[in-house]
Amino acid sequence: MAKYMYYPGCSMDGTGKAYHDSIVAVLPELDITLAELEDWNCCGATEYMGISPLRSQALVGRNLALAEKQKNGSNTLVAPCSACYVNLARTDAYVRESAVLARDVNDALSADGMHYTPGAVQVRHLLEIMIDDIGLEVIGKHVTRPLSGLKLAPYMGCLVSRPDYDDRWQHREHPHALDQLLLTLGADVVEYSRRTDCCGGHMTQISPETGLELIRRLIVEAERVGAHAMVTVCPMCQMNIDFYQREMNRHFRESHHMPILFFTQLMGLAYGVPAKRLGFGREIISARPALANIGIDTPLSEEEDAEGVAAAKPQRRRRGDPTLPSPAPRADEEVLR
């Protein structure tokens, strides 16, 4: 059994719940145990570094100090979120490179009686664990329902393979680790040129037009190469492309429908795990049309469920509406057409 320390990050109980659910469902199949870090805190996401570099490093350093203290047979800390992964890896790399920064971070941590030894913890992304530790051969042995006929665009996002502080990825600009995993599951992987383009991060809040354009580029390219769905390794990327797709459609007066799924959800499907256990139905842009291509039925998405409720609910007349409500014809009445 492979055992690792686990840093879930803030999104796993919220927007990334489907990621969490599918991880919980899939890892026992591969005999992997994740021990969640006790008393972990937010990694600071992407903004705090620009506001207060030292405080942001100390914030991340606290998690590293906790991991150093709690490691029990493994010094590897696994992060499934790309932003969390890069923040943890960056702080560890920076304090290894700078004795001054290491001193300042530990001065801050000492207020809580904590200390981090630079390099004491190895920070790794969940995808890398799958590829390099478990291996494609083992992953493939557990496939009971190949995803043949499902065309997928592998979207790594801009943070996982770059800047790659510890040289963990063979190709930083065009990584194919996710492609290889999806191929192992039997899926049809399309050649997706925007695999490491940015999803916009929080640009939808800072400059909405810019953020929506970045999302649009990703979706348009996925559609151009014939993908049924995009597959990601990051809850922030999934949230942006899923949550803001309707707003993007309204802004550009277009009608795209591109679901974006977590790679662990696809692993679960290939392993025969029921779709509901994998978090399907939590997405806004429904995966049902995509998965219908391979005969898999999934729960209604939040959008579809909301539309069904709205359709069933009697519509109230708007104030000032001059029209009169029309009664429904009785069953024995002839309807004039």
N, C-alpha and C positions, 0 to 999 in steps of 0.2 A: 504494500500500500504506500502510495506517495502522499506525504503530508507537507503542507505549506502553511505559513502564516497568511492571513487574508485581510486586506484593507478594502472594504466594500465601497466606501465613499458615500456621499450624501444622497445620490440619485437612486440608489437601489431600493429604497422604501417609497419612492415617488415615481418620477417619470421613467425610471429604469426598472420598474418592478418586473416586467416581462423578462428582462435580462437576468434578474435575480432568480425568478422562478425556473427559468430554463437551466441556469447553472446548477441549481439544487437538484433538478431532475436528471441532468446528464452526468455529473461527476461521479456518482456512485457506480454508474455503468463502467467507468474507466478506473475504478478503485482509487479515486483521488479524495483526500480529506483536506478541507480548508478550515483552519482554526482562526476564527475572527479575532482580530486584535481587540483587546479589552480597553475601553475608555478612549477610543480613537476620536479625533476631531476632524473638522473640515480641512481639506488641503488648501483652501483659499481660492480654488477654481482659477480663473484666468486674470481677474482684475486686480487682486490684492498686491501682486508683484509690482504693478505700476504705481501703486499708492505708497507702499512702504516696503521696500526690498528686504530690509533686515527683519522686520516683524513677520513678513510672509515666510522667510526662511526659517525663523524660529517656530512659526506655526506648523510648518511641515516637519521641522526637526523634532518636535514633540512626538509625532507619530513614529519617526525613526527611533527615537529613544525608547518608546514603548515597545517597539519590535525587538530592539536589542535586549531589553530586559525580559521579554516574554518568549524569546526563541527557545525551542525545546527540541533539539535534534535537527532543526532546519533553520538556516539563516536567510531563507528566501521569503520575501514579502510579495505576495501576488496582488496586483491591482487590475480589475477588469475594465475600469474607466480610463480612457486615454489621457484625460486631463490630470487625474489623480496620479497615474503612472508617471507622466513626464514631470510633474511637480516633485514627487518623491525622489525620482531618479536624479533630477537636476540638483536638488538640495544636497543629496549625498555626494554627487560629483563636485559641487562647488566647495563643500567643506573639506573634501579630500585635496582639492587643488590649493585652497587658501587657508593657511593656519590662522590668519587674522579673522576670517569669517567664522571658522570653526570656534575660535575663542569667543567671539561676540555672540554666536548662537548659543553656545553653552553657558555663557553669562546669563542670557535670558532664561534658559531652561533651569538654571540653578535656583531661580526664584521659587520653583515648584519641586526642588530637590531632584532634578533630572539631569541626565548627561547623555550625549551621544558620541560614540567613538566613530570617526569617519571611516566608512568602508565596512562597518560591522554587519550591515544588512545588504543583501542583494535585492534590488527592486526589479520585478519582472512583470510583463503584461501576461494576462491569461492566455492570449493567443500563442505567445512564445512557449509557454508551458506545454500547450497542446502539441505544437509542432516539434519542439526540440527534446522534451522530456518524455512525453507519452509516445509520440511518433505516429506518422500516418498509417503505418502498417497495423498498429494496434487499434487506432481509430477506425480503420476500415473493417476490421474483424467484427466489430459490433453492429455494423449496418445490416438491418433486416428489411428495410424498406427503402431501396435506392431512390434518389430524387431525379431519376432520368426523365427528361422532358421539361424540367423546370429551369428556365434560363435566368441566371443570376449575375448581377454586376457586383464584383467585390469592391467595397469601398472602405479603405483603411483609414481615411482621414489624414490630417496633416501633422498629427502629434506623435503617433506611435513609432514610426521608423525614422523620424527626425526630431531632434538632433542626434539621437542614438549615442548617448554618453558612454555606453559600455560596449559598443560595436556588436550588438546583438542581432542586427538584421543584415542580410547579405546585400540587399539592394534598397538603398534609402529612398530613392526617387520613384522606383517602380518595383516595390516589393510584391512578391507572388506567393507569400505564405498563405494568405487567405484563399487565393485561387486553388492552391494545392489541397487545402482542407476540403473545400467545397467539391472539388473533383473527386476526392476520396469518398464523399458522401453520394456520389453518382450524379450530381447536378451537371447541367450544361452551363459552363462558365463563359460568359462573353468577354471579349477584350475591351476593357473599360479604361480609357485613357486618363480619366479624372480620378483615379483611385486614391491619390494623395492630395487632391485639392482641398482647400478649406471649406467647411460647411458654413462659415460665417461667425461661428461662436456666438457671442452676444451682440453682434452687429444689428440684429433685428431690433434691439432696444436702443442702440446708439445711433444708427443710421439705417432705418428700415428699408429704404430703397436699395441700398448697397447689400444689406443682408439678404433680401429677397432675390436679388439678382444672382448672388453666389449660390443660393439654393437652386434657382432655376437652371443654372448652367449644369449642375450635377444631374438633375432630373432629365433635362433635354438630351444629354449625352447618353444616359442610361436607356432612354426610349429609342434613340437613334440606332443603338446597337442591338435592339430587340430584347432587352431584359424584361422579364416578368416582375422582377423585384430587385431592390438593392439590398446588400447585406453589409452590416457594419460591425465594428468591434467597440463602439463608443456610445454611451448613452446620450452625450451631448449632441453628437451628430444625428443620432436617431431622433431625438426630440426636435431638432431644428427642421429636418426634412419632413418629418411626420406632422408636427404641430402646425408648422407655418405654411404647409403646402396649399391649403385652401386660401389663405391670405395672399399667397404668391399668385394663385390663379386669378383672384379678383383684381390684384394690382396690374397684372399684365394682360388681363382679359383673355385668359387661356383656360384650358380644362385638362390639366395633367392629372393622372392617377397613378402614382408610383409608390407602392408600399416599400418600407425599409424595415428590415428585420435584423435581429441579432444572430450572430453565427451560431450561438449555442441553441437557439430555437430550431435552426435547420439540422443541427446534430441530433436534437431530440426527435424530430420527425423521422429522420433516417434510422433512428434506433427503435422506432415504433412506439414512442411515448405519445399519449393522447395530447392533442393540440391544446386543450384547455390547461393542462398541467404546465405547458410551456409558455403560458402568458398570451397566447393568441386571443384576440378579441380586445386587448388593451390598446391596440394601435388605433389611430384616428383614420388613416388611409387604409382601408380594409385590405387584408391579404387574401381574402376569400377568392377573388377572381384569379389571382396568381396561382394559388395552390389547387384550384379546380383543374388546372392543366395536368396535374398528376393524380387527380381523383381523391384529394384530401379535403375533407370538409372541416371548417374551423368555426369557432363561435363568432357571432356578429361583432363587428368592431364597435367602438364607442359611438362613432358617427352613425353607423347603420342602426344601432339600437336607439339612438336619440331620434333619428328620422322616423323610425317605426312608432315611437311614442308620440311624436308630433303629429303623425298622420292619423293616429287613433284618437287623439284628443280633439274635442269639438273646438272649432276656431271661433273666437269671440269677434264680434263686429267692431270695427274701429269707430271711434267717436266721430260723428259727422258723416258717416256713411249713409247716403241718401237711399240706398237700395233696401228693399224689404227682404227679410229672410224667407227662403222658399221651403215649404214643408216637403218632406220626402213622400213620393207616391206610395199609396197603399199597395199591398201585394195583389189585390184584385183589380187595381186600376190599370188601364191601358196607357202606356207612356207614349205621348205624341212625339214624333221625331221630325 
